[in-house]
Amino acid sequence: MRIKDEFEIRECFETEPGCPTLTIVQQVKETMIPWNRFSVGEFARDKVLLHFSGKLVVSIRGSNLEEVWRAAQMNDLRLIRVSQESDNGRCRILALVIEEPKEEEEEVCDEDEIPF
């Protein structure tokens, strides 16, 4: 049995039933996204992509991400962080990226609008 330092964070994700937001913990900041903006999720063996409102994509890369995927399916995923070692079973999150469309892409979409 390992004695756990009470200040040591080793969980790569936290869950809470019916959580209203997802918090992404990065090195210099935390970003909170409401689950009601969630639109599409994708799962591959080493990657989970969560799309929010068609413009924001959270890319989660790691290994053994099945538990993260199941928690996301139920909107129970409350917090996620990079963690090489984890108390969440075999799950490892190696990279977290929040992708937003570039300004150029947004401008192209605006040009297609028909003025009234």
C-alpha positions as CSV (number, residue, x, y, z in Angstrom):
1,M,0.0,0.0,0.0
2,R,1.3,3.4,-1.0
3,I,1.2,6.2,1.5
4,K,-0.4,9.1,-0.4
5,D,0.8,12.7,0.2
6,E,-2.4,14.7,0.8
7,F,-1.3,17.5,-1.5
8,E,-0.1,15.3,-4.3
9,I,-2.5,15.3,-7.3
10,R,-2.3,12.0,-9.1
11,E,-5.8,11.7,-10.6
12,C,-5.9,12.6,-14.3
13,F,-9.6,13.1,-14.2
14,E,-12.4,13.7,-11.7
15,T,-16.1,12.8,-12.1
16,E,-19.3,14.0,-10.6
17,P,-22.8,12.8,-11.7
18,G,-24.4,15.2,-14.1
19,C,-21.7,17.8,-13.9
20,P,-22.6,21.2,-15.5
21,T,-19.1,22.1,-16.6
22,L,-15.8,20.5,-17.7
23,T,-12.6,22.1,-16.4
24,I,-9.4,21.6,-18.4
25,V,-6.3,22.1,-16.1
26,Q,-3.3,23.3,-18.0
27,Q,0.1,24.4,-16.8
28,V,-0.6,28.1,-16.6
29,K,-4.5,28.3,-16.5
30,E,-7.7,26.4,-16.1
31,T,-10.5,26.6,-18.7
32,M,-14.1,25.8,-17.8
33,I,-16.6,24.8,-20.5
34,P,-20.3,24.2,-19.9
35,W,-21.5,20.8,-20.9
36,N,-24.6,22.3,-22.5
37,R,-22.3,23.5,-25.3
38,F,-21.2,19.9,-26.1
39,S,-22.1,18.8,-29.6
40,V,-20.0,15.8,-30.7
41,G,-17.5,13.4,-29.2
42,E,-15.0,11.0,-31.0
43,F,-13.0,8.2,-29.4
44,A,-10.0,6.4,-30.8
45,R,-7.6,4.1,-28.9
46,D,-5.3,6.9,-27.8
47,K,-7.4,10.0,-28.4
48,V,-10.7,11.6,-27.3
49,L,-12.1,14.6,-29.1
50,L,-14.9,16.7,-27.5
51,H,-16.5,19.3,-29.7
52,F,-18.3,22.2,-28.1
53,S,-20.7,24.5,-30.1
54,G,-19.0,23.5,-33.3
55,K,-16.1,25.9,-32.8
56,L,-14.2,24.6,-29.7
57,V,-12.5,21.2,-29.6
58,V,-10.8,19.6,-26.6
59,S,-8.3,17.0,-27.7
60,I,-7.3,14.5,-25.0
61,R,-4.4,12.2,-25.8
62,G,-3.1,9.4,-23.7
63,S,-3.5,5.7,-23.0
64,N,-6.4,3.6,-21.6
65,L,-8.9,6.5,-22.1
66,E,-12.0,4.3,-21.9
67,E,-13.0,5.6,-18.5
68,V,-12.6,9.2,-19.6
69,W,-14.8,8.4,-22.7
70,R,-17.5,6.8,-20.6
71,A,-17.5,9.7,-18.2
72,A,-17.8,12.2,-21.1
73,Q,-20.7,10.2,-22.6
74,M,-22.7,10.8,-19.4
75,N,-21.5,14.4,-19.0
76,D,-20.0,13.3,-15.7
77,L,-16.4,14.4,-16.5
78,R,-15.8,17.3,-14.2
79,L,-12.1,18.0,-14.5
80,I,-9.2,16.7,-16.6
81,R,-5.5,17.2,-16.3
82,V,-2.2,15.8,-17.7
83,S,-0.8,13.1,-15.5
84,Q,1.9,10.6,-16.3
85,E,1.0,8.6,-13.1
86,S,-2.6,8.3,-12.0
87,D,-4.7,6.9,-9.3
88,N,-7.5,6.5,-11.9
89,G,-6.5,2.9,-12.8
90,R,-4.4,2.5,-15.9
91,C,-5.6,5.8,-17.5
92,R,-2.8,8.2,-18.5
93,I,-3.4,11.6,-20.0
94,L,-0.3,12.8,-21.8
95,A,-1.6,15.9,-23.6
96,L,-4.6,18.3,-23.5
97,V,-5.2,20.8,-26.2
98,I,-8.0,23.3,-26.6
99,E,-8.4,24.2,-30.3
100,E,-10.3,27.2,-31.5
101,P,-10.9,28.3,-35.1
102,K,-8.4,30.8,-36.5
103,E,-9.6,34.3,-37.1
104,E,-9.1,33.8,-40.9
105,E,-11.5,30.8,-40.8
106,E,-14.1,32.8,-39.0
107,E,-13.9,35.7,-41.5
108,V,-14.5,33.3,-44.4
109,C,-17.7,32.1,-42.7
110,D,-18.9,35.7,-42.2
111,E,-18.4,36.5,-45.9
112,D,-20.9,33.7,-46.9
113,E,-23.7,35.5,-45.0
114,I,-26.4,37.1,-47.1
115,P,-27.2,40.7,-46.0
116,F,-30.8,41.7,-45.4
